[in-house]
């Protein structure tokens, strides 16, 4: 196509533009006729995207927004259409980075369905890992187009999960809102009719009296009430038949359920601890009278001023931290090849607090507990416990830990032997508080007593050190004033 033919297709409003004329002359010398073909396509079909691809070869031409003012047919509406076309692109959501030590997981469930509209950062799926559940969120707002994996599939970091069509709007959102708005007045009218005001209630009986007198024979089915009741009673024996099918006495049915990743990981870790550490447990008994009195005196004041409910976990955590000053090996660990050949001593204390969840036992960590007072420790434990119950713990919340405290007393445990959480060296087990007769200064008194159990790695801790550590904890709990010194 020659330049003159292109010029004929350009609108009359543009033939007087000097820059365009100069470009027409340049067509005869340089191979740029495609600029005019693009313009002709844009003006004839309205596809601004094709014209924008050839905008730069035209010398002297201004950006499209300025050109739009000159081209009567290239309106802002077409520019909006171009933006909409770009918005409806597809993107692939991948498995996010979970942690350095976690490279794969199980796609537990899809939170949305194909065709659902999702907002930015809205959860699409949940991936179950060895430690926590990781949520996969939408990078941008859009519509779910296709699932690339199925539930219960094993997925790796960076793997494609779902195709997302960017842009769009929630389907039927405005319509549903309109329907709800139209339904609400109707419901209000029904409520007002079904629940009359006091004036209506006073006026209605007068009007209804003749109607009631006319309908006197109808309310008499009170004599016939036993018949419908008998029919209902006849239908009641049906549920026991269903129960007998599901749970028959003397039945020998079995169910096989696949272990989730967290339970598998817990089993592996516990067995690894049993096979690696030379575990030994020592016991002691502590009088809880003083710490209970201490808590009773200050719990209301602390709750009012700090917003924290004072419990016993913070007291035992603080007692352990202070006892580690006398026995620092409790806070150490064995590392290295062939079962370990190096002892690592630490000047900081990261307390792992065992929390029971529906999926299993997790141990979030209170960082630098040695720098916190009892109120600070209690607040940190409460926050971690809430996150654990809400399934919002992160990998960072559970990574590390130098010493573990497990409180089985909340479930009624009287005594037990906790298992070491490798690579840690010791774990303290707390148990239920029971009133017992105790000899105090030659007299028998009833005191609230608790058994303490310290399981330690005998490779690093000797019996003397373990017993000394446990006795120190007993002293701090039975006289809380020492923890304030």
Secondary structure, 3 states (H helix, E strand, C coil): CCHHHHHHHCCHHHHCCHHHHHHHHHHHHCCCCHHHHHHHHHHHHCCHHHHHHCCCCCCCCCCHHHHHHHCCCCCHHHHHHHHHHHHCCEEEEECCCCECCECEEEEEEECCCCCCEECCCCEEEEEECCCCEEEEECCCCEEEEEECCCCCCEEECCCEEEEEEECCCCCCHHHHHHHHHHHHHHHHHHHHHHCCCHHHHHHHHHHHHHHHHHCCCHHHHHCCHHHHHHHHHHHHCHHHHHHHHHCCCCCCCCCCCCCCHHHHHHHHHHHHHHHHCCEEEEEEEEECHHHHHHHHHHHHHHHHHHCCCCCCHHHHHHHHHHHCCCCHHHHCEEECCCCCCEEECCCCCCEEEEEECCCCEEEEEECCHHHCCHHHHHHHHHHHHHHHHCCCCCHHHHCCCCEEEEEHHHHCCCCCCCCCCCCCCEEEEECCCEEEEEEECCEEEEEEEEEEEEEEECCCCCHHHHHHHHHHHHHHHHCHHHHHC
